[in-house]
Amino acid sequence: MSTLIPPPAPAYSLDEDVDLIGEIAAVPKILEVVCRMTGMGFAAVARVTDDRWIACSTLDHIGFGLAPGGELTVESTICDEIRDHLRPVVIDDVAQDALYRDHHTPRQYGLRSYISVPIVLDDGSFFGTLCAIDPKPARPSSPEILPALELFAGMIALEIGAQRRFRAARNVLHSEAFSRSLLKASLDCVKIFSAEGYVEFINLQGLELFQLQSEDQMVGVEYASL
């Protein structure tokens, strides 16, 4: 009995990841809630790698000027640190924050308040961040805010996983390898011919019918000679 073996799980391009976030219906609402809860004017879901920071979805009330697909230099962001340590960063007012008041990111982007939490997938891999910024001080350290953003980040991670599994299943069903696995498992004799009329594939039932030991004995044989 033949075993159906799907092809390996595909690697996902950054463009696919940006598109994937755009397909998650809850993300725009999450960004609205983040801005409303924190009182901050810009929120985003970002895809963050070792060398790139890409906005996947944004809500911009302050004219920050970053749309989906836009990029920041990853080393210029605090998300660079979040990727390495998988811990959130929360800043009410950078001028009063001993750790970040001299940090290059607030100076470069003119922000005073900041919050960002990691989006970690169910396999433990880091996808990116859910973050918010504002040029004015805010209160993202309020007790209810960080747990809410961590919950939202977890919801986004679950949706990413579900979307990726759906896409992988769809790709498997349309793959040549999977189609051939199905043909190999067929209880009928199955042969595939090239446009020129030569055998390209024969399954186990076909080999038994023709009393052959291996597919190599049939592949390349002309249809007219069968």
Helices and strands as residue ranges (DSSP letters): H 14-22, H 26-38, E 42-48, E 53-60, E 71-72, G 74-76, H 79-85, E 89-91, G 94-96, H 104-109, E 113-120, E 126-134, H 145-173, H 176-185, E 191-193, E 199-202, H 204-209, G 215-217, G 223-225
